[in-house]
Amino acid sequence: AVSGGSTATQILGTSRDSLYQPSKWYWCLVDERHVPLDHADSNFRLLCETMPPSCKSCPLEYSSDITIMTESYSSNLSNFCSMIGKSAPDAAFMGMGPDGHIASLFPGRKWDTDSKGFYMEVFDSPKPLPIRLTLTLDALKSIPNVLVAAWGEGKRAAIEGAINEDGKLPVTHIAHAKVFYT
């Protein structure tokens, strides 16, 4: 599972030609804004442009109904994992925002739902665009390797919150997450 934004462009964009056996990589989104997939703000579009062309993606279809889009993508990922004998993706790689959010799980917002799938809808993101789909906290907990990268002075407070494990940040609820800061 891979996030978009600066994580994709700064990390994956610089190492895209050095990924080990990219033809064996299958990726899915950590989160996506509710926009058409060719929109400038689409993480799916960004990752399709950033990942090596031989990598394969979990299919995502845009729907004007975010619930249908979320359920469909969750089902696609579940089917893919079953096909390869896994219960979840092997890894999640994402950034952390200055407010401490990961994926589209924001401090002070609801992180868990009754969703039976990997993804949930977000209707009140404090960042533009407010409607999104995101991996649930339970889904992130089920992924064996969770890597969170943050860089820059603006993220120092979020990193300190993660280190102090005050419970206010979603990453503090993923015991096995590895957080990297530069």
SVG drawing of the C-alpha trace seen along z (x, -y; Angstrom):
<svg xmlns="http://www.w3.org/2000/svg" viewBox="-23 -24 42 43">
<polyline fill="none" stroke="black" stroke-width="0.4" points="0.0,0.0 1.4,-3.3 0.4,-6.9 0.5,-9.7 1.5,-13.3 5.1,-14.2 5.8,-10.7 5.3,-9.4 7.2,-12.1 10.1,-12.5 10.7,-8.9 9.4,-6.7 10.1,-9.2 13.8,-9.3 14.2,-5.5 11.8,-4.3 14.6,-2.9 16.3,-1.1 13.2,0.9 14.1,4.6 12.2,6.6 9.4,4.1 7.5,6.5 6.8,8.5 5.3,5.5 1.6,5.0 0.5,1.8 -2.7,0.4 -3.5,-3.0 -3.2,-4.0 -5.9,-6.7 -7.5,-8.6 -9.3,-11.8 -12.8,-11.6 -11.9,-12.9 -11.9,-11.3 -8.7,-9.2 -7.2,-11.5 -7.7,-14.6 -4.6,-16.6 -5.3,-15.7 -5.7,-12.0 -3.2,-9.8 -4.0,-7.0 -2.9,-9.2 0.2,-10.3 1.2,-6.8 0.6,-5.5 3.0,-8.2 5.5,-7.6 5.7,-3.8 7.8,-1.9 5.6,-0.9 6.2,2.8 4.5,2.6 0.9,3.6 -1.9,1.8 -5.0,2.9 -7.8,1.8 -9.7,-1.3 -12.8,-2.6 -14.1,-6.1 -17.7,-6.4 -19.6,-9.6 -20.8,-7.7 -17.8,-7.5 -19.4,-4.5 -19.6,-2.5 -16.1,-3.5 -14.8,-2.5 -16.6,0.8 -15.5,1.7 -11.8,0.9 -11.9,2.8 -13.4,5.8 -10.7,5.6 -7.9,5.5 -9.5,8.4 -9.8,10.5 -6.2,9.8 -4.9,10.7 -6.9,13.9 -5.6,14.7 -2.0,14.6 -2.7,16.3 -2.4,13.3 -4.8,11.7 -3.4,8.2 -0.7,6.4 2.8,7.1 3.7,3.5 2.3,-0.1 4.5,-3.0 3.2,-6.5 4.0,-9.9 2.9,-11.7 1.3,-15.2 2.4,-18.1 -0.8,-17.4 0.2,-13.8 -2.2,-12.3 -1.4,-9.1 -3.4,-8.0 -6.6,-10.0 -6.8,-9.2 -6.6,-12.6 -6.2,-13.4 -9.5,-14.2 -11.5,-12.3 -13.1,-8.9 -10.5,-6.2 -12.4,-3.0 -15.7,-2.1 -17.8,1.0 -16.3,1.5 -15.7,5.1 -13.3,4.2 -9.9,2.6 -11.2,-0.9 -13.6,-3.4 -15.0,-6.7 -13.9,-10.0 -16.4,-12.9 -14.7,-15.6 -11.0,-15.7 -9.5,-18.9 -7.3,-19.0 -8.7,-19.8 -10.6,-17.8 -12.8,-16.7 -14.2,-13.5 -11.8,-10.5 -11.4,-6.8 -8.6,-5.5 -7.3,-2.3 -8.9,-1.8 -6.8,-1.7 -7.6,2.0 -6.4,2.6 -3.1,0.8 -2.7,2.9 -3.1,6.1 -0.3,5.1 2.9,6.7 5.3,3.9 4.1,0.3 6.7,-2.4 5.9,-6.1 8.3,-8.8 8.3,-12.4 10.8,-15.1 11.1,-18.8 10.9,-21.0 7.2,-21.3 6.7,-17.7 8.8,-17.7 5.8,-18.1 4.0,-15.2 7.1,-13.0 7.5,-13.9 3.8,-12.9 4.4,-9.6 7.5,-9.0 5.6,-9.9 2.8,-7.6 0.2,-9.8 -2.6,-8.0 -3.8,-11.1 -2.1,-10.2 -3.3,-7.3 0.3,-6.0 0.6,-5.4 -2.1,-2.7 -0.1,-0.6 2.4,1.0 4.7,2.4 4.9,-0.8 8.4,-2.1 8.6,-5.9 11.5,-7.6 12.2,-11.4 14.8,-13.5"/>
</svg>
